[in-house]
Amino acid sequence: MTPWKRRVRMAAALFLATLALCAGPASGREVSCKDDPELVGPCFSLHGMLFIANGSPSARILRLGTKRILGISENSDAYMPAALEERLTWDDIVYGDFTVCPFTQSRPGVMQFVCIEAASHLVLQRYVAGKRTLSRLPDSVGP
């Protein structure tokens, strides 16, 4: 092997090793919402309506029976189970029981930021060609 080929292979191997060390996990979804170090309190359960809205954060939960809206924090890697996030679009509303963990304290008149640890008893409401359709979704847990 010529010295030039040896240097090219050595440089390629060094580059790949550096890339592997710096890349980290392919997805931040390995971290669970309930294990996030920035949480300010214990997780709690609620019955609500998950929807997408204009503004920040886009994903929100209306706590049914109240006027309280919780914002799904986009600053956390595990802000929502991936299976739930994949199903949610601008035209969808998801009703269900959600276990959420707070990033901010609850204050009257201020949106509280949370992440979704788990969701169960889910019903997807979608409007297709002006008609409302309802379908069940599987329960979602964790990353």
N, C-alpha and C positions, 0 to 999 in steps of 0.2 A: 504494500500500500504506500502510495506516495505521501510525503509530508503534507501536501496541500489537502488531499482527501482526508487525512487524519485530522487536520485542523477543522475542516468542514463538519465532519462527523462529531467531533468534540464540541463544536459550537452548537450544533443541532441538539445534541444530548443535553448540554447546559441550558439551552433555551427551553426545551421541553420540561426539564426538572424545575426550572424557575416558574414556568407557567403552571405546572401542577401544584406547586406550593402556594402560589398567589391566588389561584382560582377559587379555592375553598369549595364548599358544597354547591352543586348545580342549582339548588333551590333553597331559599331560606325557610322552606316549609318544614324542616326537621325540628324546629323549635315550636313548642306548644304555647298557645296563648296564655294558659294559666301559669306557665313558668317564666313569663317575661319579667325581668327585674324592675321594669318601670311601673308596674302595677301599684296602685295606691290603696287597694282594699281587696277583700275577698270576692270571688266570683259569685254571681247570683243568677237565678233563673227568672224568666218572664215569658208571658205569652204576648207575641207581637206580630207586626207586619214589617217585613224587610223589603225595602224598595231602593231604587236609584233616583237621586234628585240632582238638579243643577246646583253647583256650589261645592264647597269643601267641608267635610268629606262627602263624597258622592253617595256611598252606601249608608243607609240610615234604618233604624228600627223605631217604629211607632209602638209604644207600649199600649196595647189595646185597653180601652176603658179609661184612658187618661189622655192628656194632651202632650205628654212627655215624649220627646224624640231624642234618641241616643245616636250619636255619630260613630260610625265604624272607623276607627283610627287607621290611617294608611301608613303610619310611621312604623308599625310593627311588621315583622316578616310573616307572622302567623295571624293576621288580623281577621281571617275568615277561613273556614275549612275549604280546601281547594275544590272539592266536589260541589259545594254550594256556590262558590264564586263562578265556576264554569257555567252554571245554569242561569245566572242572574243577568238580565238585560234591561234596557230602558223600558221595555214593554211588559215586564214581569213584576208581579208582587208575590212574595212568598210569605205565607202565614205559618206560624208554628210556635213551638216552645224553644226558646233560645237560652243557653247558658252563656252569659257574658262576663267579662272581667274588666274592671274600670281602670283607665289610665288617668282620669281626673276625678275629683270629688264631685258629688251631686250638689248642684246649687240651683235654686229656683231661677227660671228665666234664662239659663245658660245650658247649651247643649253639652252633655257629658260624653266624653270619648271613651269607647270600649273596644274590645276585640271579642269575637265570637269563638268560644271554646267548643261548643257543641250545639246541634240543632236537631230537634225530633218532631214527629207528627207534622211533617211539612206538607203543605198544599200549595201548588203553583197556580196562580191565576194569570192567564195570558189572554190578550185580546188579539184575535186573528180575523182580519177582514171585518172588523166591527163586532164580532161575536166573542163573548167571553167563554173561555174554556178553563176547566179546572182539572188538575191532575195531581196525583200523589207523587212525592219525591222520597227517595230513601233518606234515612237519618244520616247526618254528617257529624263526624267527631274529629277533633284535632287537626293537625296539619294536613 
